[in-house]
Amino acid sequence: MIEQRTKRLIILTGMSGAGKSVVLNALEDLGFYCVDNLPVNLLTEFARQIRNDGGKIYSRVAVGIDARSPVEDLSHFPEVMEELKKTGFEIEQVFVGANDDVLIKRFSETRRRHPLSDEYTSLAEAIQKEHHLLEPLLDFSSLRIDTSHTNIHQLRDLVRERIARRKAGTLSTHIMSFGFKYGTPIDADFIFDVRCLPNPYWDTGLRDFTGRDKEVIEFLESYPVVIEMRDELISFLDSWIPRYEVDDRSYLTIAIGCTGGHHRSVYMVENLAAYFISKDKDVLATHRDMYI
């Protein structure tokens, strides 16, 4: 377990059914002191109390807040965040979300009731109401996690690699590949489209390989335009990632997309990640749709 001198306070918010409880449980398993459904108007006082405690138990804390809080409390969240900055904690706000179709499917499969639904409010209407209520919280998010394409085990791994292991004061950079045919990630700060590059999919001998395999790598690198785009992406990010570090950002998510998320985007992510890891950056590389 990594010890950190700066006390960390993670404000965990998110849509019902998106996996907030999974994230909170994962953080607790990784040594965080976790509290769920704390009223927003008690958050500042709670932070002050645990900040003054000298014990290690409060060195890393995660607090869950969601739409069960009173509407008037949620509306004051911006002011609460400003007060929290004065408590001496390193504050991180993590928002866990998923697209509406996925949320509806999850509630239907589990037959659980949405906390905002009732005999007069349908599930779809409750989800829209929750979007509206949580909008003030979303604006303050330092990290957004989209669980639309993520299972429980992948989500736990993401929490461990991006949140729990991040050293205080450093920028955690997530570089992910995806397929546009399966939807655009909602949690990305940068999205780059590499569909203009030659597509190995149309070579039937390469179709079953991925951008990690030697055969696809050799195919792509035989085209100068692939090398040109790779080098220009590295140059762009090499210039701008330090700007985010200077701005005291905790998280940065970069998404690279091709049609199916198997070949070109995977190749590009592997190359970008290898470069920035060689520069001692805190980088996680994942491939959302590689095995679909």
C-alpha positions as CSV (number, residue, x, y, z in Angstrom):
1,M,0.0,0.0,0.0
2,I,1.4,3.4,-1.0
3,E,1.7,5.9,1.9
4,Q,0.9,9.5,1.1
5,R,1.8,12.5,3.2
6,T,-1.1,14.6,1.8
7,K,-4.5,13.6,3.1
8,R,-6.8,12.7,0.2
9,L,-10.5,13.2,0.2
10,I,-12.5,11.7,-2.7
11,I,-16.0,12.9,-3.2
12,L,-17.7,10.0,-5.1
13,T,-20.9,10.9,-7.0
14,G,-22.8,9.2,-9.8
15,M,-25.9,7.9,-11.4
16,S,-27.9,5.2,-9.6
17,G,-27.1,1.8,-11.2
18,A,-23.8,3.1,-12.7
19,G,-21.5,1.4,-10.2
20,K,-20.8,4.0,-7.5
21,S,-21.2,1.4,-4.8
22,V,-18.7,-0.9,-6.6
23,V,-16.2,1.9,-6.7
24,L,-16.7,2.8,-3.0
25,N,-16.4,-0.9,-2.0
26,A,-13.2,-1.2,-4.0
27,L,-11.7,1.9,-2.3
28,E,-12.6,0.5,1.1
29,D,-10.8,-2.8,0.2
30,L,-7.8,-0.8,-0.8
31,G,-7.5,1.0,2.6
32,F,-9.7,4.1,2.2
33,Y,-12.0,5.1,5.0
34,C,-15.4,5.2,3.3
35,V,-18.7,6.8,4.1
36,D,-21.8,6.5,1.8
37,N,-24.7,8.9,1.4
38,L,-23.4,11.6,3.7
39,P,-25.6,14.7,3.5
40,V,-24.0,17.5,1.5
41,N,-24.4,20.0,4.2
42,L,-22.4,17.9,6.6
43,L,-19.5,17.4,4.2
44,T,-17.4,20.4,5.2
45,E,-17.7,19.7,9.0
46,F,-16.9,16.1,8.4
47,A,-13.8,17.0,6.5
48,R,-12.6,19.4,9.3
49,Q,-13.2,16.8,11.9
50,I,-11.1,14.1,10.2
51,R,-8.5,16.6,9.1
52,N,-7.7,17.4,12.7
53,D,-7.4,13.7,13.6
54,G,-3.8,12.6,13.5
55,G,-4.5,8.9,12.9
56,K,-3.7,7.1,9.7
57,I,-7.3,5.8,9.4
58,Y,-8.3,9.2,8.0
59,S,-5.3,9.7,5.6
60,R,-7.3,8.5,2.7
61,V,-11.1,9.1,2.8
62,A,-13.9,8.5,0.3
63,V,-17.4,9.9,0.7
64,G,-20.4,8.9,-1.4
65,I,-23.0,11.5,-2.4
66,D,-25.9,10.9,-4.7
67,A,-29.4,11.9,-5.6
68,R,-30.8,10.7,-2.3
69,S,-29.5,13.9,-0.8
70,P,-32.1,16.7,-0.5
71,V,-32.4,18.8,-3.6
72,E,-31.6,22.1,-1.7
73,D,-28.4,20.5,-0.4
74,L,-27.3,19.4,-3.9
75,S,-27.9,22.9,-5.2
76,H,-25.3,24.2,-2.7
77,F,-22.6,21.8,-3.8
78,P,-20.5,24.4,-5.6
79,E,-20.2,26.5,-2.4
80,V,-19.4,23.3,-0.4
81,M,-16.6,22.5,-2.7
82,E,-15.1,25.9,-2.2
83,E,-15.2,25.4,1.5
84,L,-13.6,22.0,1.2
85,K,-10.6,23.5,-0.5
86,K,-9.9,25.3,2.8
87,T,-9.7,22.1,4.9
88,G,-6.2,21.1,3.7
89,F,-7.2,18.0,1.9
90,E,-6.2,17.1,-1.6
91,I,-9.8,17.1,-3.0
92,E,-10.8,14.8,-5.9
93,Q,-14.3,14.4,-7.2
94,V,-15.0,11.2,-9.1
95,F,-18.3,10.9,-11.1
96,V,-19.5,7.4,-12.1
97,G,-22.0,7.3,-15.0
98,A,-23.4,5.2,-17.8
99,N,-25.6,5.8,-20.8
100,D,-29.3,5.8,-20.2
101,D,-30.0,2.6,-22.2
102,V,-27.5,0.7,-20.0
103,L,-29.0,2.1,-16.8
104,I,-32.5,1.1,-17.8
105,K,-31.3,-2.4,-18.7
106,R,-29.5,-2.8,-15.3
107,F,-32.5,-1.7,-13.3
108,S,-34.8,-4.0,-15.4
109,E,-32.5,-7.0,-15.0
110,T,-32.1,-6.6,-11.2
111,R,-35.7,-5.5,-10.7
112,R,-34.5,-2.9,-8.3
113,R,-36.4,0.4,-7.8
114,H,-34.7,3.6,-8.8
115,P,-34.5,5.9,-5.8
116,L,-36.3,8.7,-7.6
117,S,-39.1,6.5,-9.2
118,D,-42.5,6.1,-7.8
119,E,-46.0,5.2,-9.0
120,Y,-46.1,8.5,-10.9
121,T,-42.5,8.5,-12.2
122,S,-41.3,6.0,-14.7
123,L,-37.7,4.6,-14.7
124,A,-36.7,6.7,-17.7
125,E,-38.2,9.8,-16.2
126,A,-36.4,9.1,-12.9
127,I,-33.1,8.8,-14.7
128,Q,-33.6,12.1,-16.4
129,K,-34.5,13.8,-13.1
130,E,-31.4,12.4,-11.6
131,H,-29.3,13.8,-14.5
132,H,-30.7,17.2,-13.7
133,L,-30.1,16.9,-9.9
134,L,-26.5,15.7,-10.3
135,E,-25.5,18.3,-12.9
136,P,-24.0,20.7,-10.3
137,L,-21.8,17.8,-9.1
138,L,-20.7,16.7,-12.5
139,D,-19.3,20.2,-13.3
140,F,-16.7,19.8,-10.5
141,S,-15.6,16.3,-11.5
142,S,-11.8,15.7,-11.7
143,L,-12.5,12.2,-13.1
144,R,-15.5,10.8,-14.9
145,I,-15.8,7.0,-15.2
146,D,-18.1,5.6,-17.8
147,T,-19.2,2.1,-16.9
148,S,-21.4,1.5,-20.0
149,H,-18.9,-1.0,-21.4
150,T,-17.3,-2.0,-18.1
151,N,-17.9,-5.1,-15.9
152,I,-17.4,-5.2,-12.1
153,H,-13.9,-6.7,-12.4
154,Q,-12.7,-4.1,-14.9
155,L,-14.2,-1.3,-12.8
156,R,-12.4,-2.6,-9.7
157,D,-9.1,-2.7,-11.7
158,L,-9.6,0.8,-12.9
159,V,-10.2,2.1,-9.3
160,R,-7.0,0.3,-8.1
161,E,-4.8,1.5,-11.0
162,R,-6.1,5.1,-11.4
163,I,-7.3,6.2,-8.0
164,A,-5.8,4.2,-5.2
165,R,-2.3,4.0,-6.6
166,R,-2.1,7.6,-7.8
167,K,0.6,9.5,-5.8
168,A,-0.5,12.8,-4.3
169,G,0.2,15.7,-6.6
170,T,0.7,13.6,-9.7
171,L,-1.4,13.4,-12.9
172,S,-2.9,10.0,-13.7
173,T,-3.2,9.6,-17.5
174,H,-5.6,7.0,-19.0
175,I,-5.1,6.3,-22.7
176,M,-7.8,4.1,-24.1
177,S,-8.8,2.6,-27.4
178,F,-12.4,2.3,-28.5
179,G,-14.6,1.5,-31.6
180,F,-16.8,4.3,-32.8
181,K,-19.4,1.7,-33.8
182,Y,-19.9,0.9,-30.1
183,G,-20.3,4.6,-29.1
184,T,-18.0,7.4,-28.1
185,P,-16.6,7.5,-24.5
186,I,-18.3,10.1,-22.4
187,D,-15.4,10.3,-19.9
188,A,-12.6,11.4,-22.3
189,D,-10.9,14.8,-22.1
190,F,-9.4,14.2,-25.6
191,I,-10.8,12.1,-28.4
192,F,-8.7,11.4,-31.5
193,D,-10.1,9.7,-34.6
194,V,-7.7,7.4,-36.5
195,R,-10.2,6.0,-38.9
196,C,-8.4,7.9,-41.7
197,L,-5.5,5.4,-41.4
198,P,-5.3,2.2,-43.6
199,N,-7.5,-0.5,-42.1
200,P,-6.1,-4.0,-41.4
201,Y,-9.6,-5.3,-41.2
202,W,-9.9,-5.4,-45.0
203,D,-7.0,-7.9,-45.1
204,T,-8.7,-11.1,-44.3
205,G,-5.4,-12.6,-43.0
206,L,-5.2,-9.8,-40.4
207,R,-8.8,-9.6,-39.4
208,D,-8.6,-11.8,-36.3
209,F,-5.4,-10.1,-35.0
210,T,-5.3,-6.9,-32.9
211,G,-3.1,-3.8,-32.8
212,R,-0.9,-5.6,-30.3
213,D,0.1,-8.3,-32.7
214,K,3.2,-8.3,-34.8
215,E,1.3,-8.9,-38.0
216,V,-0.9,-5.8,-37.6
217,I,2.0,-3.7,-36.4
218,E,4.0,-4.5,-39.5
219,F,1.1,-3.8,-41.7
220,L,0.4,-0.4,-40.2
221,E,4.0,0.7,-40.0
222,S,4.5,0.0,-43.7
223,Y,2.4,3.1,-44.3
224,P,4.2,6.5,-43.7
225,V,0.9,8.2,-42.8
226,V,0.6,5.9,-39.7
227,I,4.0,6.9,-38.5
228,E,3.3,10.5,-39.2
229,M,0.0,10.5,-37.2
230,R,1.7,8.6,-34.3
231,D,4.6,11.0,-34.1
232,E,2.3,14.1,-34.3
233,L,0.0,12.8,-31.6
234,I,3.0,12.2,-29.4
235,S,4.3,15.7,-30.1
236,F,0.9,17.2,-29.3
237,L,0.4,15.4,-26.1
238,D,4.1,15.9,-25.1
239,S,3.4,19.6,-25.3
240,W,0.1,19.7,-23.5
241,I,0.2,17.0,-20.8
242,P,2.7,19.2,-18.8
243,R,0.1,22.0,-19.0
244,Y,-2.4,19.8,-17.2
245,E,0.2,18.9,-14.6
246,V,1.0,22.6,-13.9
247,D,-2.8,23.2,-13.6
248,D,-2.9,20.7,-10.7
249,R,-5.1,18.3,-12.5
250,S,-5.4,14.8,-11.0
251,Y,-6.7,12.9,-14.0
252,L,-6.5,13.0,-17.7
253,T,-8.3,10.6,-20.1
254,I,-7.3,10.3,-23.8
255,A,-9.4,8.2,-26.1
256,I,-8.2,6.9,-29.5
257,G,-11.0,5.6,-31.8
258,C,-11.2,3.6,-35.0
259,T,-14.2,1.8,-36.4
260,G,-14.2,-1.4,-34.3
261,G,-11.6,-0.7,-31.7
262,H,-9.5,-3.8,-32.6
263,H,-6.6,-2.6,-34.8
264,R,-5.6,1.0,-35.5
265,S,-6.7,2.5,-32.2
266,V,-5.1,-0.3,-30.2
267,Y,-1.8,0.1,-32.1
268,M,-1.9,3.8,-31.4
269,V,-2.7,3.5,-27.7
270,E,0.1,1.0,-27.2
271,N,2.6,3.3,-28.8
272,L,1.5,6.4,-27.0
273,A,1.5,4.6,-23.6
274,A,4.9,3.2,-24.2
275,Y,6.3,6.6,-25.0
276,F,4.9,8.4,-22.0
277,I,5.8,5.5,-19.6
278,S,9.4,5.9,-20.9
279,K,9.1,9.5,-19.7
280,D,8.1,8.4,-16.2
281,K,4.5,9.5,-16.6
282,D,1.7,7.7,-14.6
283,V,-0.1,6.0,-17.5
284,L,-2.7,3.3,-17.8
285,A,-3.5,1.9,-21.2
286,T,-6.8,0.0,-21.8
287,H,-8.7,-1.3,-24.8
288,R,-12.5,-1.0,-24.4
289,D,-13.7,-2.9,-27.4
290,M,-10.7,-5.0,-28.4
291,Y,-12.4,-8.3,-27.7
292,I,-15.9,-7.5,-28.8
